[in-house]
Amino acid sequence: MLTLIRRWLARYDAWCERMGFVPENRRCCAPVRYDEDDARHPAQRAARRKACETAPEDEPRAADR
């Protein structure tokens, strides 16, 4: 039974990819939930923004490298 479910899920994933339903093509304005350790998580983004604002001007930023 587990093999059947995995096979169906693989077919569904392939279908989604063929149709273009992948995160890179997402155009919806619906909120997305990210893991806490993901760089796209709002808390992580806020911490990076704060670090960039408080960094001395003579120190190169990560975005400038």
ChimeraX attribute file (.defattr): number of C-alpha atoms within 10 A of each C-alpha:
attribute: neighborCount
match mode: 1-to-1
recipient: residues
	/A:1	6
	/A:2	7
	/A:3	8
	/A:4	9
	/A:5	10
	/A:6	11
	/A:7	12
	/A:8	12
	/A:9	12
	/A:10	12
	/A:11	12
	/A:12	12
	/A:13	14
	/A:14	13
	/A:15	12
	/A:16	12
	/A:17	12
	/A:18	10
	/A:19	9
	/A:20	12
	/A:21	14
	/A:22	11
	/A:23	8
	/A:24	7
	/A:25	8
	/A:26	10
	/A:27	8
	/A:28	7
	/A:29	6
	/A:30	7
	/A:31	6
	/A:32	8
	/A:33	9
	/A:34	11
	/A:35	9
	/A:36	11
	/A:37	9
	/A:38	11
	/A:39	12
	/A:40	14
	/A:41	14
	/A:42	14
	/A:43	13
	/A:44	14
	/A:45	13
	/A:46	12
	/A:47	11
	/A:48	13
	/A:49	11
	/A:50	11
	/A:51	12
	/A:52	15
	/A:53	11
	/A:54	8
	/A:55	11
	/A:56	10
	/A:57	9
	/A:58	6
	/A:59	7
	/A:60	11
	/A:61	13
	/A:62	8
	/A:63	6
	/A:64	5
	/A:65	5
